[in-house]
Amino acid sequence: MADVMKTRADLFAFLDAHGIASSTLDHPAVFRVGEGDDIKAALPGGHTKNLFLKDAKGQLWLISALGETAIDLKRLHPVIGSARLSFGSPELMLETLGVTPGSVTAFGLINDSDRRVRFVVDAALAAADPVNFHPLTNTATTAVTQADFRRFLAALGIEPLFVDFAAMCVVDA
C-alpha cells in the first residue's frame, strides 16, 4: 500500500510538474453515470464511467470508458486476458487508488504506487478530446486533452490496454 494517499491538491501539483494543462469545475457530488447531466452539458469532451474490478485470481483492473459505452463484464475477461471479473471492494479501491465508490477515476492511478491495477481504456474514450475525470473526488470534474491524458499515464509508467467494447477486441489507440 502507498505510504500516504495523494489528494486532489497532490494530483494538480503532479499535473503541473509534468506540464499537463487541466481545467476543473467544482460541482455537487455525482455518484453514477446519468447523474449530473447538466454539469456534463457545460463541459466539452468525453465524459467517463470508471469501473474498479477484481478478477477471480486477484488481479485488479480499472476500466475507463465513455459514459454511454456498454461494457459486458461476462464477455470481457477473455478479451483482456483476465479471470472472471467482479467489482472490487470499497476497501481495496481505497487501498490502491485512494478513492471511494462514486469517485473512481483514472487519476486514482497516481496512488497505485505498487502498480497492482491494470488499466483498460475504451477505444471510444481514447478518441475523445478532451477527456473528463473526477480529480480523486466526485465533487469536481477535471478536463485534460487526450495528449495530456496519455502524458499523465506515461509519467506514471502505465501502458493501458485499449479495448473496443462494441467489437469486444483489443485495439491499438
N, CA and C of each residue as an Amber inpcrd file, in Angstrom:
protein
   519
   0.8370000  -1.1800000   0.0000000   0.0000000   0.0000000   0.0000000
   0.8810000   1.2420000   0.0000000   0.3970000   2.2770000  -0.6690000
   1.1530000   3.5300000  -0.7150000   1.2740000   4.0900000   0.7010000
   2.3690000   4.7900000   0.9600000   2.5890000   5.3360000   2.2910000
   1.4690000   6.3080000   2.6540000   1.2690000   7.3180000   1.8320000
   0.2340000   8.3120000   2.0570000  -0.4770000   8.5350000   0.7320000
  -1.7950000   8.4460000   0.7600000  -2.5570000   8.6410000  -0.4690000
  -2.4850000  10.0990000  -0.9150000  -2.3480000  10.2700000  -2.1950000
  -2.3020000  11.6130000  -2.7600000  -3.7150000  12.2010000  -2.7920000
  -3.7810000  13.4960000  -2.6050000  -5.0390000  14.2280000  -2.5760000
  -5.2550000  14.9360000  -3.9040000  -6.3850000  15.6040000  -4.0100000
  -6.6780000  16.4090000  -5.1950000  -5.5530000  17.4330000  -5.4280000
  -5.1030000  18.0900000  -4.3570000  -4.0250000  19.0810000  -4.4900000
  -2.7420000  18.4180000  -5.0010000  -2.4380000  17.2220000  -4.5040000
  -1.2510000  16.4880000  -4.9650000  -1.3840000  16.1460000  -6.4540000
  -2.5820000  15.7410000  -6.8580000  -2.8220000  15.4230000  -8.2670000
  -2.5500000  16.6430000  -9.1310000  -3.0890000  17.7950000  -8.7460000
  -2.8940000  19.0120000  -9.5410000  -1.4200000  19.4150000  -9.5760000
  -0.7120000  19.2230000  -8.4710000   0.7260000  19.5260000  -8.4430000
   1.4680000  18.5910000  -9.3980000   1.0760000  17.3130000  -9.4390000
   1.6860000  16.3400000 -10.3470000   1.4290000  16.7440000 -11.7980000
   0.1910000  17.1200000 -12.1010000  -0.1310000  17.5510000 -13.4700000
   0.7210000  18.7580000 -13.8530000   0.7970000  19.7420000 -12.9580000
   1.5970000  20.9440000 -13.2290000   3.0650000  20.5930000 -13.4400000
   3.5950000  19.7180000 -12.6010000   5.0050000  19.3390000 -12.6820000
   5.3310000  18.6500000 -14.0050000   4.3210000  18.0280000 -14.6280000
   4.5350000  17.3270000 -15.8910000   4.0140000  18.1150000 -17.0880000
   3.7400000  19.3990000 -16.8820000   3.3060000  20.2600000 -17.9770000
   1.9540000  19.8690000 -18.5560000   1.1030000  19.3030000 -17.7180000
  -0.2200000  18.8580000 -18.1640000  -1.2420000  19.9140000 -17.7720000
  -1.8130000  20.5430000 -18.7930000  -2.8300000  21.5690000 -18.5560000
  -4.1510000  20.9000000 -18.2240000  -4.8690000  21.4780000 -17.2760000
  -6.1730000  20.9360000 -16.9200000  -7.0970000  22.0860000 -16.5500000
  -8.3840000  21.8090000 -16.6370000  -9.3640000  22.7620000 -16.1120000
 -10.3390000  21.9620000 -15.2680000 -10.7160000  22.5260000 -14.1390000
 -11.5510000  21.8150000 -13.1800000 -12.7860000  22.6360000 -12.8470000
 -13.9170000  21.9400000 -12.8270000 -15.1840000  22.5440000 -12.4430000
 -15.6550000  21.8690000 -11.1600000 -15.8030000  22.6520000 -10.0950000
 -16.3610000  22.1170000  -8.8530000 -17.8770000  22.0570000  -8.9960000
 -18.4860000  21.0140000  -8.4340000 -19.9300000  20.8200000  -8.5670000
 -20.4410000  19.9380000  -7.4310000 -21.7600000  19.8350000  -7.2620000
 -22.2860000  18.9100000  -6.2490000 -21.8380000  17.4800000  -6.5580000
 -21.7730000  16.6570000  -5.5500000 -21.3260000  15.2630000  -5.7160000
 -22.1630000  14.5270000  -6.7570000 -21.4590000  13.7770000  -7.6070000
 -22.0890000  12.9400000  -8.6270000 -21.6130000  11.5150000  -8.3530000
 -22.5520000  10.5960000  -8.1830000 -22.1810000   9.2400000  -7.7750000
 -22.2150000   8.2150000  -8.8900000 -23.0010000   8.4440000  -9.9440000
 -23.0670000   7.4450000 -11.0190000 -23.3660000   8.1090000 -12.3450000
 -23.0720000   7.3370000 -13.3940000 -23.3620000   7.8110000 -14.7430000
 -24.8590000   8.0800000 -14.8190000 -25.2260000   9.1690000 -15.4800000
 -26.6410000   9.5250000 -15.5810000 -26.9820000  10.6600000 -14.6370000
 -26.1990000  10.8120000 -13.5740000 -26.3610000  11.9660000 -12.7010000
 -25.5020000  13.0890000 -13.2580000 -25.8880000  14.3020000 -12.9790000
 -25.0550000  15.4450000 -13.3500000 -25.0370000  15.7620000 -14.8340000
 -26.1180000  15.4240000 -15.5420000 -26.1460000  15.7190000 -16.9830000
 -26.0130000  17.2160000 -17.2480000 -26.5370000  18.0370000 -16.3330000
 -26.4110000  19.4920000 -16.5010000 -24.9490000  19.9210000 -16.3880000
 -24.2100000  19.2550000 -15.5120000 -22.7810000  19.5620000 -15.3560000
 -22.0330000  19.1650000 -16.6300000 -22.3240000  17.9580000 -17.1170000
 -21.6470000  17.4700000 -18.3220000 -21.9340000  18.3510000 -19.5230000
 -23.1360000  18.8710000 -19.5950000 -23.5010000  19.7280000 -20.7310000
 -22.6220000  20.9720000 -20.7930000 -22.1100000  21.3920000 -19.6400000
 -21.2650000  22.5810000 -19.5890000 -19.8010000  22.2800000 -19.8770000
 -19.4660000  20.9980000 -19.9970000 -18.0740000  20.5920000 -20.1960000
 -17.9350000  19.8270000 -21.5100000 -17.1410000  20.3270000 -22.4460000
 -16.9600000  19.6000000 -23.7100000 -16.1340000  18.3380000 -23.5130000
 -16.2200000  17.4450000 -24.4930000 -15.3590000  16.2590000 -24.4960000
 -16.0500000  15.0180000 -23.9820000 -15.2290000  13.9790000 -23.8040000
 -15.7180000  12.6780000 -23.3690000 -15.8730000  12.6240000 -21.8630000
 -17.0650000  12.1970000 -21.4370000 -17.3360000  12.0080000 -20.0090000
 -17.2450000  10.5240000 -19.7050000 -16.6770000  10.2070000 -18.5590000
 -16.2750000   8.8310000 -18.2990000 -17.1070000   8.1220000 -17.2530000
 -17.1080000   6.7980000 -17.3990000 -17.5010000   5.9280000 -16.3020000
 -16.2660000   5.0780000 -16.0430000 -16.0650000   4.7760000 -14.7890000
 -14.8550000   4.0750000 -14.3720000 -15.2470000   2.9220000 -13.4700000
 -14.7800000   1.7360000 -13.8310000 -15.1260000   0.5290000 -13.0890000
 -13.8760000  -0.0480000 -12.4340000 -13.9510000  -0.2650000 -11.1330000
 -12.8570000  -0.8860000 -10.3900000 -13.2320000  -2.3520000 -10.1970000
 -12.4200000  -3.2390000 -10.7690000 -12.7490000  -4.6530000 -10.8050000
 -11.6200000  -5.5080000 -10.2370000 -12.0050000  -6.7060000  -9.8440000
 -11.0440000  -7.7040000  -9.3720000 -11.3900000  -8.9980000 -10.0860000
 -10.3650000  -9.6900000 -10.5810000 -10.6890000 -10.9580000 -11.2390000
 -10.5570000 -12.1140000 -10.2430000 -10.9710000 -13.2940000 -10.6950000
 -11.0220000 -14.4650000  -9.8150000  -9.6400000 -14.8850000  -9.3170000
  -8.5700000 -14.3950000  -9.9430000  -7.2110000 -14.7150000  -9.4980000
  -6.6220000 -13.5990000  -8.6280000  -7.4190000 -12.5470000  -8.3750000
  -6.9590000 -11.4730000  -7.5040000  -6.3430000 -10.2850000  -8.2120000
  -6.2270000 -10.3300000  -9.5520000  -5.6930000  -9.1880000 -10.3030000
  -6.7220000  -8.0600000 -10.2750000  -6.2390000  -6.8490000 -10.0490000
  -7.1170000  -5.6770000 -10.0280000  -7.1200000  -5.0050000 -11.3980000
  -8.2710000  -4.4520000 -11.7540000  -8.4640000  -3.8020000 -13.0500000
  -9.2220000  -2.4990000 -12.8670000  -8.8490000  -1.4970000 -13.6490000
  -9.6100000  -0.2570000 -13.7300000  -9.9750000  -0.0690000 -15.1930000
 -11.2560000   0.1130000 -15.4470000 -11.7210000   0.3710000 -16.8160000
 -12.2430000   1.7870000 -16.8680000 -11.7380000   2.5720000 -17.8110000
 -12.2640000   3.9130000 -18.0720000 -12.8740000   3.8940000 -19.4580000
 -14.1450000   4.2870000 -19.5190000 -14.8850000   4.2550000 -20.7790000
 -15.7570000   5.4920000 -20.8820000 -16.2130000   5.7730000 -22.0950000
 -17.2040000   6.8300000 -22.2430000 -18.4430000   6.4220000 -21.4550000
 -19.1200000   7.3860000 -20.8900000 -20.2830000   7.1120000 -20.0590000
 -21.3380000   6.2810000 -20.7440000 -21.4830000   6.4410000 -22.0550000
 -22.5310000   5.7140000 -22.7760000 -22.0830000   4.3540000 -23.3010000
 -20.8240000   3.9960000 -23.1160000 -20.3090000   2.7170000 -23.6000000
 -20.8870000   1.5550000 -22.7990000 -21.3930000   0.5600000 -23.5120000
 -21.8850000  -0.6540000 -22.8570000 -20.6990000  -1.5900000 -22.6120000
 -20.5760000  -2.0650000 -21.3870000 -19.4810000  -2.9750000 -21.0250000
 -20.0880000  -4.2640000 -20.4950000 -19.8390000  -5.3470000 -21.2150000
 -20.3590000  -6.6560000 -20.8280000 -19.2670000  -7.4100000 -20.0700000
 -19.3280000  -7.3500000 -18.7400000 -18.2770000  -7.9660000 -17.9240000
 -18.2040000  -9.4770000 -18.1180000 -19.3100000 -10.0950000 -18.4520000
 -19.3040000 -11.5490000 -18.6460000 -18.5230000 -11.9470000 -19.8880000
 -18.4450000 -11.0500000 -20.8710000 -17.7210000 -11.3410000 -22.1070000
 -16.3320000 -10.7040000 -22.1480000 -16.0260000  -9.8280000 -21.2090000
 -14.7830000  -9.0610000 -21.2650000 -13.5440000  -9.8570000 -20.8700000
 -13.6600000 -10.7430000 -19.8910000 -12.4430000 -11.3560000 -19.3290000
 -11.5700000 -12.0600000 -20.3630000 -12.1070000 -12.8070000 -21.3470000
 -11.1750000 -13.4070000 -22.3140000 -10.5180000 -12.3600000 -23.2340000
 -11.1930000 -11.2370000 -23.4390000 -10.6520000 -10.1820000 -24.3080000
  -9.4140000  -9.5440000 -23.6730000  -9.4640000  -9.2840000 -22.3650000
  -8.3440000  -8.6070000 -21.6980000  -7.3750000  -9.5850000 -21.0390000
  -7.6980000 -10.8730000 -21.1150000  -6.7850000 -11.8710000 -20.5630000
  -6.8700000 -11.9950000 -19.0550000  -8.0460000 -11.7610000 -18.5140000
  -8.2230000 -11.8820000 -17.0630000  -9.0240000 -13.1330000 -16.7420000
  -9.0730000 -13.4290000 -15.4590000 -10.0310000 -14.4230000 -14.9760000
 -11.3900000 -13.7150000 -14.8910000 -12.4190000 -14.4300000 -14.4760000
 -13.7530000 -13.8150000 -14.3780000 -13.7060000 -12.5780000 -13.4960000
 -14.4610000 -11.5640000 -13.9000000 -14.4170000 -10.2610000 -13.2500000
 -15.6150000 -10.0170000 -12.3430000 -15.3410000  -9.3310000 -11.2430000
 -16.4000000  -8.8360000 -10.3630000 -15.9250000  -7.4740000  -9.8360000
 -16.8210000  -6.7540000  -9.1960000 -16.4330000  -5.4430000  -8.6870000
 -15.5200000  -5.5890000  -7.4790000 -14.5010000  -4.7310000  -7.4270000
 -13.5790000  -4.7270000  -6.2950000 -14.2350000  -4.0720000  -5.0950000
 -13.8030000  -4.4300000  -3.9160000 -14.3900000  -3.8960000  -2.6840000
 -14.0090000  -2.4340000  -2.4840000 -14.8530000  -1.6910000  -1.7720000
 -14.5100000  -0.2970000  -1.4530000 -13.1850000  -0.1890000  -0.6970000
 -12.8980000  -1.1660000   0.1720000 -11.6490000  -1.1320000   0.9380000
 -10.4320000  -1.2800000   0.0230000 -10.5160000  -2.1910000  -0.9360000
  -9.4300000  -2.4060000  -1.8850000  -9.2630000  -1.1920000  -2.7990000
 -10.3780000  -0.5850000  -3.1790000 -10.3520000   0.6250000  -4.0020000
  -9.6290000   1.7510000  -3.2710000  -9.9460000   1.9280000  -2.0070000
  -9.3110000   2.9720000  -1.2140000  -7.8220000   2.6750000  -1.0320000
  -7.5000000   1.4100000  -0.7970000  -6.1140000   0.9950000  -0.5810000
  -5.2410000   1.2030000  -1.8140000  -5.7840000   0.9420000  -3.0070000
  -4.9660000   1.0020000  -4.2270000  -5.0810000   2.3120000  -4.9820000
  -6.2850000   2.8800000  -5.0630000  -6.4940000   4.0940000  -5.8620000
  -6.7070000   5.3510000  -5.0200000  -6.9250000   5.1620000  -3.7160000
  -7.1150000   6.3080000  -2.8350000  -8.4490000   7.0120000  -3.0350000
  -9.4350000   6.2820000  -3.5500000 -10.7590000   6.8690000  -3.7820000
 -11.8330000   5.9550000  -3.1950000 -13.0300000   6.5140000  -3.0710000
 -14.1700000   5.7710000  -2.5500000 -15.1840000   5.5750000  -3.6730000
 -16.1300000   4.6420000  -3.5040000 -17.1460000   4.4370000  -4.5460000
 -17.8180000   5.7630000  -4.9050000 -18.0290000   5.9570000  -6.1950000
 -18.5880000   7.2140000  -6.6800000 -17.5190000   8.1840000  -7.1260000
 -16.2960000   7.9450000  -6.7010000 -15.1800000   8.8250000  -7.0790000
 -14.1170000   8.0930000  -7.8890000 -14.4180000   6.9020000  -8.3820000
 -13.4410000   6.1270000  -9.1460000 -13.0430000   6.9240000 -10.3860000
 -11.7490000   6.9640000 -10.6480000 -11.2100000   7.8070000 -11.7050000
  -9.8550000   7.2880000 -12.1570000  -9.5420000   7.5000000 -13.4230000
  -8.2110000   7.1390000 -13.9130000  -7.1330000   7.9260000 -13.1750000
  -7.4630000   9.1150000 -12.6970000  -6.4870000   9.8840000 -11.9340000
  -6.1060000   9.1770000 -10.6380000  -6.9250000   8.2220000 -10.1760000
  -6.5980000   7.4500000  -8.9880000  -5.3620000   6.5930000  -9.1700000
  -4.9840000   6.3470000 -10.4240000  -3.7780000   5.5570000 -10.6860000
  -2.5320000   6.2170000 -10.1000000  -2.6080000   7.5020000  -9.8240000
  -1.4840000   8.2020000  -9.1920000  -1.1760000   7.6090000  -7.8110000
  -2.1810000   6.9780000  -7.1930000  -1.9950000   6.3760000  -5.8740000
  -1.5690000   4.9130000  -5.9180000  -1.5870000   4.3140000  -7.0820000
  -1.2430000   2.8890000  -7.2120000   0.2660000   2.7350000  -7.3870000
   0.9970000   3.1000000  -6.3470000   2.4660000   3.1050000  -6.4400000
   3.0400000   1.7090000  -6.6460000   2.3250000   0.6870000  -6.2220000
   2.8030000  -0.6860000  -6.4000000   2.3580000  -1.2830000  -7.7390000
   1.6400000  -0.4970000  -8.5360000   1.1500000  -0.9370000  -9.8680000
   0.3980000  -2.2650000  -9.7810000  -0.5310000  -2.3100000  -8.8420000
  -1.3630000  -3.5050000  -8.6760000  -2.5390000  -3.5230000  -9.6430000
  -2.8760000  -2.3590000 -10.1890000  -4.0650000  -2.2350000 -11.0250000
  -3.6710000  -2.1770000 -12.5020000  -4.2900000  -3.0410000 -13.3020000
  -4.1060000  -2.9720000 -14.7520000  -5.1820000  -2.0490000 -15.3100000
  -4.7920000  -1.2040000 -16.2680000  -5.6740000  -0.1510000 -16.7650000
  -6.1590000  -0.4570000 -18.1730000  -7.4790000  -0.4400000 -18.3470000
  -8.1140000  -0.6820000 -19.6430000  -8.8450000   0.5930000 -20.0470000
  -8.6220000   1.0290000 -21.2880000  -9.2620000   2.2410000 -21.8090000
 -10.1520000   1.8740000 -22.9890000 -11.3430000   2.4060000 -22.9610000
 -12.3070000   2.2860000 -24.0420000 -11.7390000   2.9760000 -25.2920000
 -11.7460000   2.2870000 -26.4250000 -11.2450000   2.8780000 -27.6730000
 -11.9960000   4.1600000 -28.0100000 -13.2990000   4.2110000 -27.7010000
 -14.0700000   5.4290000 -27.9660000 -13.5970000   6.5770000 -27.0740000
 -13.2290000   6.2760000 -25.8340000 -12.6950000   7.2970000 -24.9420000
 -11.3280000   7.7550000 -25.4410000 -10.5400000   6.8340000 -25.9740000
  -9.2090000   7.1760000 -26.4900000  -9.3010000   8.1050000 -27.6920000
 -10.4720000   8.1720000 -28.3380000 -10.6810000   9.0540000 -29.4800000
 -11.2980000  10.3870000 -29.0660000 -11.7370000  10.5070000 -27.8200000
 -12.3800000  11.7360000 -27.3380000 -11.3310000  12.7580000 -26.9300000
 -11.6580000  14.0220000 -27.1140000 -10.7220000  15.0880000 -26.7500000
 -11.5140000  16.3700000 -26.5150000 -11.4490000  16.9260000 -25.3120000
 -10.7250000  16.4530000 -24.1330000 -11.4640000  15.2970000 -23.4560000
 -10.8520000  14.7870000 -22.3790000 -11.4720000  13.7550000 -21.5530000
 -11.6620000  14.3250000 -20.1460000 -12.7390000  13.8860000 -19.4970000
 -13.1270000  14.4250000 -18.1910000 -13.1620000  13.3180000 -17.1450000
 -12.4720000  13.5540000 -16.0360000 -12.4280000  12.6070000 -14.9210000
 -12.5990000  13.3640000 -13.6110000 -13.0590000  12.6630000 -12.5830000
 -13.0600000  13.2520000 -11.2440000 -11.6080000  13.3620000 -10.7680000
 -11.2570000  14.4690000 -10.1110000  -9.8950000  14.6250000  -9.5690000
  -9.7820000  14.0370000  -8.1560000 -10.0330000  12.7100000  -8.0460000
  -9.9630000  11.9460000  -6.8050000 -11.1390000  12.2050000  -5.8740000
 -12.0820000  13.0210000  -6.2920000 -13.2970000  13.2810000  -5.5310000
 -14.4220000  13.5370000  -6.5220000 -15.6330000  13.1170000  -6.1560000
 -16.7460000  13.2660000  -7.0950000 -17.4580000  14.6090000  -6.9820000
 -16.7980000  15.5690000  -6.3610000 -17.3670000  16.9110000  -6.2530000
 -16.7060000  17.8820000  -7.2270000 -16.0290000  17.3350000  -8.2260000
 -15.4070000  18.1530000  -9.2650000 -15.1510000  17.2720000 -10.4750000
 -14.9840000  17.9180000 -11.6120000 -14.6100000  17.2330000 -12.8450000
 -13.4410000  17.9890000 -13.4490000 -12.4140000  17.2470000 -13.8340000
 -11.2030000  17.8320000 -14.4160000 -11.0650000  17.3560000 -15.8470000
 -10.8510000  18.3220000 -16.7360000 -10.6620000  18.0260000 -18.1550000
  -9.1900000  18.1660000 -18.5220000  -8.7030000  17.2150000 -19.3150000
  -7.3710000  17.2880000 -19.9080000  -7.4990000  16.8580000 -21.3690000
  -6.5660000  17.3190000 -22.1930000  -6.5880000  16.8690000 -23.5790000
  -6.2160000  15.3950000 -23.6260000  -6.5600000  14.7450000 -24.7130000
  -6.2010000  13.3360000 -24.8780000  -4.6730000  13.1790000 -24.8060000
  -3.9460000  14.1020000 -25.4610000  -2.4790000  14.0300000 -25.4330000
  -1.9560000  14.1710000 -24.0060000  -2.5490000  15.0700000 -23.2360000
  -2.1040000  15.2550000 -21.8550000  -2.5150000  14.0780000 -20.9750000
  -3.6560000  13.4520000 -21.2580000  -4.0420000  12.2590000 -20.5010000
  -3.0030000  11.1670000 -20.7160000  -2.5720000  11.0140000 -21.9500000
  -1.5550000   9.9960000 -22.2360000  -0.2120000  10.3680000 -21.6140000
   0.0770000  11.6690000 -21.5280000   1.2940000  12.1300000 -20.8570000
   1.2130000  11.7910000 -19.3640000   0.0410000  11.9520000 -18.7600000
  -0.1760000  11.5870000 -17.3570000   0.1300000  10.1060000 -17.1420000
  -0.4320000   9.2560000 -18.0050000  -0.1990000   7.8160000 -17.8710000
   1.2780000   7.4800000 -18.0610000   1.9090000   8.0890000 -19.0500000
   3.3350000   7.8360000 -19.3110000   4.1900000   8.2680000 -18.1140000
   3.8270000   9.3810000 -17.4940000   4.5840000   9.8710000 -16.3300000
   4.4960000   8.8790000 -15.1730000   3.4070000   8.1230000 -15.1290000
   3.2470000   7.0970000 -14.0890000   3.8220000   5.7520000 -14.5210000
   4.2390000   5.6470000 -15.7800000   4.7610000   4.3820000 -16.2860000
   3.6620000   3.3800000 -16.6090000   2.4790000   3.8640000 -16.9250000
   1.3430000   2.9900000 -17.1970000   1.0850000   2.9010000 -18.6910000
   1.0450000   1.6790000 -19.2030000   0.6870000   1.4290000 -20.5930000
  -0.6910000   0.7780000 -20.5940000  -1.7200000   1.5460000 -20.9700000
  -3.0640000   0.9790000 -20.9280000  -3.3070000  -0.0350000 -22.0370000
  -4.2980000  -0.8590000 -21.8040000  -4.7940000  -1.7900000 -22.8010000
  -6.0360000  -1.1330000 -23.3910000  -6.0780000  -0.9590000 -24.7140000
  -7.2180000  -0.3190000 -25.3630000  -8.1680000  -1.3880000 -25.8850000
  -9.4490000  -1.2430000 -25.5510000 -10.4610000  -2.2170000 -25.9430000
 -11.6050000  -1.5120000 -26.6650000 -11.9920000  -2.0680000 -27.8050000
 -13.1940000  -1.6150000 -28.4980000 -14.3350000  -2.4380000 -27.9010000
 -15.1290000  -1.8250000 -27.0400000 -16.1610000  -2.5590000 -26.3290000
 -17.3190000  -2.9710000 -27.2310000 -17.5340000  -2.2600000 -28.3370000
 -18.5860000  -2.6540000 -29.2730000 -18.1990000  -3.9460000 -29.9880000
 -16.9300000  -4.0430000 -30.3990000 -16.4520000  -5.2370000 -31.1120000
 -15.8780000  -6.2830000 -30.1530000 -15.6830000  -5.9010000 -28.8760000
 -15.0830000  -6.7700000 -27.8550000 -13.7370000  -7.3250000 -28.3300000
 -12.8480000  -6.3740000 -28.6640000 -11.4960000  -6.7780000 -29.0550000
 -10.5040000  -5.7140000 -28.6200000  -9.2460000  -6.1280000 -28.4530000
  -8.1660000  -5.2170000 -28.1330000  -7.7640000  -4.5040000 -29.4120000
  -7.4660000  -3.1970000 -29.3020000  -7.0840000  -2.3900000 -30.4650000
  -5.8700000  -1.5380000 -30.1290000  -5.2340000  -1.0180000 -31.1580000
  -4.1850000  -0.0170000 -30.9790000  -4.8810000   1.3360000 -30.9610000
  -4.5070000   2.1860000 -30.0330000  -5.1410000   3.5080000 -29.9970000
  -4.1160000   4.5740000 -29.6690000
